[in-house]
Amino acid sequence: MTLDIITPDRKVFSGEASAVTFPGIEGQFQVLNDHAPLVSTLAKGPVTIQTASGQQTFIVDGGVVEVLRNRVLVLAEAVVA
């Protein structure tokens, strides 16, 4: 699936991912390939990305995630690598 993490001032990540774990308001959740459509708010916490080359983690300061047709878009308020 394609993942984009965007803040108001820059694009933080853009690429392919096999799994992404998010800090949801109601608790942590994971998105895999062919996930059902989803829109959720994010709490402050780690977004962990699993790619072919390994794992990467970003700390988001809240935001929104949208999942639709193997495309994941994260609109984060702020990101700390």
DSSP file (Angstrom, degrees, kcal/mol; ACC not computed):
  #  RESIDUE AA STRUCTURE BP1 BP2  ACC     N-H-->O    O-->H-N    N-H-->O    O-->H-N    TCO  KAPPA ALPHA  PHI   PSI    X-CA   Y-CA   Z-CA
    1    1 A M              0   0    0      0, 0.0    16,-2.5     0, 0.0     2,-0.4   0.000 360.0 360.0 360.0 156.7    0.0    0.0    0.0
    2    2 A T  E     -Ab  16  71A   0     68,-2.5    70,-3.4    14,-0.2     2,-0.4  -0.792 360.0-165.1 -95.8 132.7    1.1    3.6   -0.5
    3    3 A L  E     -Ab  15  72A   0     12,-3.3    12,-2.2    -2,-0.4     2,-0.4  -0.969   9.5-178.5-122.4 132.6    1.6    5.7    2.5
    4    4 A D  E     -Ab  14  73A   0     68,-2.3    70,-3.0    -2,-0.4     2,-0.5  -0.998   6.4-168.1-127.2 128.6    1.9    9.6    2.7
    5    5 A I  E     +Ab  13  74A   0      8,-2.7     7,-2.4    -2,-0.4     8,-1.5  -0.977  17.4 178.3-115.9 119.9    2.5   11.4    6.0
    6    6 A I  E     -Ab  11  75A   0     68,-3.0    70,-2.7    -2,-0.5     5,-0.2  -0.958  14.8-170.1-127.8 137.7    2.0   15.2    5.6
    7    7 A T        -     0   0    0      3,-3.0     3,-0.3    -2,-0.4    70,-0.2  -0.686  47.1 -94.3-111.1 173.3    2.2   18.1    8.0
    8    8 A P  S    S+     0   0    0      0, 0.0     3,-0.1     0, 0.0    69,-0.1   0.766 124.2  33.1 -59.8 -23.0    1.0   21.7    7.3
    9    9 A D  S    S+     0   0    0      1,-0.2     2,-0.3     0, 0.0    69,-0.0   0.563 123.8   6.0-113.0  -8.6    4.6   22.6    6.2
   10   10 A R        -     0   0    0     -3,-0.3    -3,-3.0     0, 0.0     2,-0.6  -0.997  65.5-103.8-165.1 163.6    6.1   19.5    4.6
   11   11 A K  E     -A    6   0A   0     -2,-0.3    -5,-0.2    -5,-0.2     3,-0.1  -0.880  32.5-176.1 -93.4 119.4    5.8   15.9    3.4
   12   12 A V  E     +     0   0A   0     -7,-2.4     2,-0.3    -2,-0.6    -6,-0.2   0.864  64.2   5.4 -87.0 -40.9    7.4   13.7    6.0
   13   13 A F  E     +A    5   0A   0     -8,-1.5    -8,-2.7     2,-0.0     2,-0.3  -0.997  54.8 171.9-148.3 140.8    7.1   10.3    4.3
   14   14 A S  E     +A    4   0A   0     -2,-0.3     2,-0.3   -10,-0.2   -10,-0.2  -0.901  39.3  78.6-149.4 120.1    6.0    9.0    1.0
   15   15 A G  E    S-A    3   0A   0    -12,-2.2   -12,-3.3    -2,-0.3     2,-0.3  -0.991  73.8 -46.5 170.3-172.4    6.4    5.4   -0.1
   16   16 A E  E     +A    2   0A   0     -2,-0.3     2,-0.3   -14,-0.2    36,-0.2  -0.644  47.0 179.3 -88.0 141.7    5.3    1.8    0.0
   17   17 A A        -     0   0    0    -16,-2.5    34,-0.2    -2,-0.3     3,-0.1  -0.990  27.0-159.2-140.0 147.5    4.5    0.1    3.3
   18   18 A S  S    S+     0   0    0     32,-3.1    15,-0.7     1,-0.4     2,-0.3   0.688  84.7   6.2 -96.7 -23.1    3.3   -3.4    4.2
   19   19 A A  E     -DC  32  50A   0     31,-1.2    31,-3.1    13,-0.2     2,-0.4  -0.971  60.0-167.8-157.4 144.5    1.9   -2.5    7.6
   20   20 A V  E     -DC  31  49A   0     11,-2.0    11,-2.9    -2,-0.3     2,-0.4  -0.996   8.5-155.7-137.2 131.2    1.4    0.8    9.6
   21   21 A T  E     -DC  30  48A   0     27,-2.6    27,-1.8    -2,-0.4     9,-0.2  -0.914  16.2-166.6-109.0 133.0    0.6    1.1   13.3
   22   22 A F  E     -D   29   0A   0      7,-3.4     7,-2.0    -2,-0.4     2,-1.1  -0.845  27.3-124.8-120.8 151.7   -1.2    4.2   14.5
   23   23 A P  E     -D   28   0A   0      0, 0.0    20,-3.5     0, 0.0     5,-0.2  -0.733  40.4-168.6 -91.2  86.3   -1.9    5.8   17.9
   24   24 A G  E >   -DE  27  42A   0     -2,-1.1     3,-1.0     3,-1.0    18,-0.2  -0.285  33.9-113.7 -72.9 160.9   -5.7    6.2   17.7
   25   25 A I  T 3  S+     0   0    0     16,-1.2    -1,-0.1     1,-0.3     3,-0.1   0.867 121.2  41.0 -60.0 -37.6   -7.8    8.2   20.1
   26   26 A E  T 3  S-     0   0    0      1,-0.4    -1,-0.3    17,-0.0     2,-0.2   0.384 134.0 -65.2 -92.6   3.0   -9.4    5.0   21.3
   27   27 A G  E <  S-D   24   0A   0     -3,-1.0    -3,-1.0     2,-0.0    -1,-0.4  -0.705  72.4 -41.7 134.6 172.9   -6.2    3.0   21.3
   28   28 A Q  E     +D   23   0A   0     -5,-0.2     2,-0.3    -2,-0.2    -7,-0.0  -0.412  54.5 177.1 -72.7 143.4   -3.5    1.6   18.9
   29   29 A F  E     -D   22   0A   0     -7,-2.0    -7,-3.4    -2,-0.1     2,-0.4  -0.978  17.8-139.2-145.0 159.2   -4.5    0.1   15.6
   30   30 A Q  E     -D   21   0A   0     -2,-0.3     2,-0.4    -9,-0.2    -9,-0.2  -0.928   4.7-153.9-123.5 143.7   -2.8   -1.4   12.6
   31   31 A V  E     +D   20   0A   0    -11,-2.9   -11,-2.0    -2,-0.4     2,-0.2  -0.966  17.1 179.4-116.4 130.3   -3.5   -1.1    8.8
   32   32 A L  E >   -D   19   0A   0     -2,-0.4     3,-1.1   -13,-0.2   -13,-0.2  -0.676  43.8 -61.6-118.1 174.4   -2.4   -3.8    6.4
   33   33 A N  T 3  S+     0   0    0    -15,-0.7    -1,-0.2     1,-0.2   -15,-0.0  -0.240 121.8  18.9 -54.8 145.8   -2.8   -4.2    2.6
   34   34 A D  T 3  S+     0   0    0      1,-0.2    -1,-0.2    -3,-0.1     2,-0.1   0.763  87.2 168.5  61.7  29.5   -6.4   -4.4    1.4
   35   35 A H    <   -     0   0    0     -3,-1.1    35,-0.4     1,-0.1    34,-0.3  -0.382  41.7 -99.5 -68.5 149.7   -7.7   -2.8    4.6
   36   36 A A        -     0   0    0      1,-0.1    -1,-0.1    32,-0.1    31,-0.1  -0.320  54.1 -80.1 -64.1 152.7  -11.4   -1.7    4.6
   37   37 A P        +     0   0    0      0, 0.0     2,-0.3     0, 0.0    31,-0.2  -0.273  63.6 172.6 -56.0 142.1  -12.0    2.1    4.1
   38   38 A L  E     - F   0  67A   0     29,-2.1    29,-3.1    -3,-0.1     2,-0.4  -0.995  29.1-169.1-156.4 142.0  -11.4    4.0    7.3
   39   39 A V  E     + F   0  66A   0     -2,-0.3     2,-0.3    27,-0.2    27,-0.2  -0.990  26.0 162.6-131.9 129.2  -11.1    7.5    8.6
   40   40 A S  E     - F   0  65A   0     25,-2.3    25,-2.8    -2,-0.4     2,-0.3  -0.992  35.8-120.0-146.4 150.7   -9.8    8.0   12.2
   41   41 A T  E     - F   0  64A   0     -2,-0.3   -16,-1.2    23,-0.2     2,-0.4  -0.646  30.8-137.5 -86.8 151.0   -8.4   10.7   14.4
   42   42 A L  E     -EF  24  63A   0     21,-3.1    21,-1.2    -2,-0.3   -18,-0.3  -0.869   6.2-147.8-112.9 142.3   -4.9   10.2   15.8
   43   43 A A  E     -     0   0A   0    -20,-3.5    19,-0.8    -2,-0.4     2,-0.4  -0.412  45.6 -75.4 -90.0 175.2   -3.7   10.9   19.3
   44   44 A K  E    S+ F   0  61A   0     17,-0.3    17,-0.2    -2,-0.1    -1,-0.1  -0.612  89.6  83.8 -72.1 130.0   -0.1   12.0   20.1
   45   45 A G  E    S- F   0  60A   0     15,-2.1    15,-2.9    -2,-0.4     2,-0.3  -0.978  75.5 -34.4 162.7-172.0    2.2    9.0   19.7
   46   46 A P  E     - F   0  59A   0      0, 0.0     2,-0.6     0, 0.0    13,-0.2  -0.542  31.9-159.8 -83.3 137.8    4.2    6.8   17.4
   47   47 A V  E     - F   0  58A   0     11,-3.5    11,-2.3    -2,-0.3     2,-0.5  -0.977  18.1-160.4-107.8 115.7    3.4    5.9   13.9
   48   48 A T  E     -CF  21  57A   0    -27,-1.8   -27,-2.6    -2,-0.6     2,-0.5  -0.878   3.7-163.2-106.1 124.9    5.3    2.7   13.0
   49   49 A I  E     -CF  20  56A   0      7,-3.6     7,-2.3    -2,-0.5     2,-0.6  -0.910   6.7-157.1-111.9 127.3    5.9    1.9    9.4
   50   50 A Q  E     +CF  19  55A   0    -31,-3.1   -32,-3.1    -2,-0.5   -31,-1.2  -0.918  24.8 167.5-103.3 117.8    7.0   -1.6    8.2
   51   51 A T  E >   - F   0  54A   0      3,-3.5     3,-1.3    -2,-0.6   -34,-0.1  -0.674  52.3 -96.8-120.0 176.2    8.6   -1.4    4.7
   52   52 A A  T 3  S+     0   0    0      1,-0.3     3,-0.1   -36,-0.2   -35,-0.1   0.796 125.0  49.4 -62.8 -28.3   10.6   -3.8    2.6
   53   53 A S  T 3  S-     0   0    0      1,-0.2     2,-0.3     0, 0.0    -1,-0.3   0.414 124.5 -84.9 -93.8   2.0   13.8   -2.2    3.9
   54   54 A G  E <   -F   51   0A   0     -3,-1.3    -3,-3.5     2,-0.0     2,-0.4  -0.941  60.8 -37.4 135.7-156.1   12.9   -2.3    7.6
   55   55 A Q  E     -F   50   0A   0     -2,-0.3     2,-0.3    -5,-0.2    -5,-0.2  -0.875  42.0-174.8-116.4 144.0   10.9   -0.4   10.2
   56   56 A Q  E     -F   49   0A   0     -7,-2.3    -7,-3.6    -2,-0.4     2,-0.4  -0.994   6.7-159.1-137.3 141.8   10.6    3.4   10.7
   57   57 A T  E     -F   48   0A   0     -2,-0.3     2,-0.4    -9,-0.2    -9,-0.2  -0.981   7.9-177.8-128.3 135.7    8.9    5.3   13.4
   58   58 A F  E     -F   47   0A   0    -11,-2.3   -11,-3.5    -2,-0.4     2,-0.6  -0.967  23.5-134.0-124.4 144.1    7.6    8.9   13.5
   59   59 A I  E     -FG  46  80A   0     21,-3.0    21,-2.7    -2,-0.4     2,-0.3  -0.889  24.7-161.4 -99.1 117.8    6.0   10.6   16.5
   60   60 A V  E     -FG  45  79A   0    -15,-2.9   -15,-2.1    -2,-0.6    19,-0.2  -0.713  18.9-144.2 -99.1 151.9    2.9   12.5   15.5
   61   61 A D  E     -F   44   0A   0     17,-2.2   -17,-0.3     1,-0.5    18,-0.1  -0.296  68.8 -65.1-105.7  45.4    1.3   15.2   17.6
   62   62 A G  E    S+     0   0A   0    -19,-0.8    15,-2.5   -17,-0.2    16,-0.5  -0.135  74.6 133.9  92.0 166.8   -2.3   14.3   16.6
   63   63 A G  E     -FH  42  76A   0    -21,-1.2   -21,-3.1    13,-0.3     2,-0.3  -0.990  48.0 -69.1 152.2-156.9   -4.0   14.4   13.3
   64   64 A V  E     -FH  41  75A   0     11,-2.1    11,-3.0    -2,-0.3     2,-0.4  -0.982  28.6-157.5-136.9 144.2   -6.3   12.3   10.9
   65   65 A V  E     -FH  40  74A   0    -25,-2.8   -25,-2.3    -2,-0.3     2,-0.4  -0.980   4.9-167.3-123.4 139.2   -5.7    9.2    8.9
   66   66 A E  E     -FH  39  73A   0      7,-2.5     7,-2.7    -2,-0.4     2,-0.5  -0.993   0.6-167.6-124.5 131.5   -7.7    8.1    5.8
   67   67 A V  E     +FH  38  72A   0    -29,-3.1   -29,-2.1    -2,-0.4     2,-0.3  -0.981  20.5 152.4-119.2 124.8   -7.4    4.6    4.3
   68   68 A L  E >   - H   0  71A   0      3,-2.3     3,-0.8    -2,-0.5   -32,-0.1  -0.889  66.3 -18.1-156.7 120.8   -8.9    4.0    0.9
   69   69 A R  T 3  S-     0   0    0     -2,-0.3     3,-0.1   -34,-0.3   -33,-0.1   0.911 125.6 -47.8  50.1  56.3   -8.0    1.5   -1.9
   70   70 A N  T 3  S+     0   0    0    -35,-0.4   -68,-2.5     1,-0.2     2,-0.4   0.744 115.3 114.9  58.7  26.9   -4.5    0.6   -0.5
   71   71 A R  E <   -bH   2  68A   0     -3,-0.8    -3,-2.3   -70,-0.2     2,-0.5  -0.993  46.9-166.7-125.5 124.7   -3.7    4.3   -0.1
   72   72 A V  E     -bH   3  67A   0    -70,-3.4   -68,-2.3    -2,-0.4     2,-0.5  -0.951   3.0-171.6-115.0 124.0   -3.1    5.6    3.4
   73   73 A L  E     -bH   4  66A   0     -7,-2.7    -7,-2.5    -2,-0.5     2,-0.6  -0.968   2.4-167.8-119.4 122.0   -3.0    9.4    3.9
   74   74 A V  E     -bH   5  65A   0    -70,-3.0   -68,-3.0    -2,-0.5     2,-0.8  -0.946   5.4-167.8-110.7 120.4   -1.9   10.8    7.3
   75   75 A L  E     -bH   6  64A   0    -11,-3.0   -11,-2.1    -2,-0.6     2,-0.3  -0.888  20.9-173.0-104.9  99.0   -2.6   14.5    7.9
   76   76 A A  E     - H   0  63A   0    -70,-2.7   -13,-0.3    -2,-0.8     3,-0.1  -0.694  31.4-141.7 -99.0 145.4   -0.5   15.2   11.1
   77   77 A E  S    S-     0   0    0    -15,-2.5     2,-0.3     1,-0.3    -1,-0.1   0.899  87.5 -16.8 -67.2 -40.9   -0.5   18.4   13.1
   78   78 A A        -     0   0    0    -16,-0.5   -17,-2.2   -71,-0.1     2,-0.4  -0.969  64.1-149.9-160.3 155.2    3.3   17.9   13.6
   79   79 A V  E     -G   60   0A   0     -2,-0.3     2,-0.5   -19,-0.2   -19,-0.2  -0.997   4.7-165.0-136.4 135.4    5.9   15.1   13.3
   80   80 A V  E      G   59   0A   0    -21,-2.7   -21,-3.0    -2,-0.4    -2,-0.0  -0.987 360.0 360.0-114.5 123.1    9.1   14.4   15.2
   81   81 A A              0   0    0     -2,-0.5   -24,-0.2   -23,-0.2    -1,-0.1   0.502 360.0 360.0 -69.4 360.0   11.3   11.8   13.4
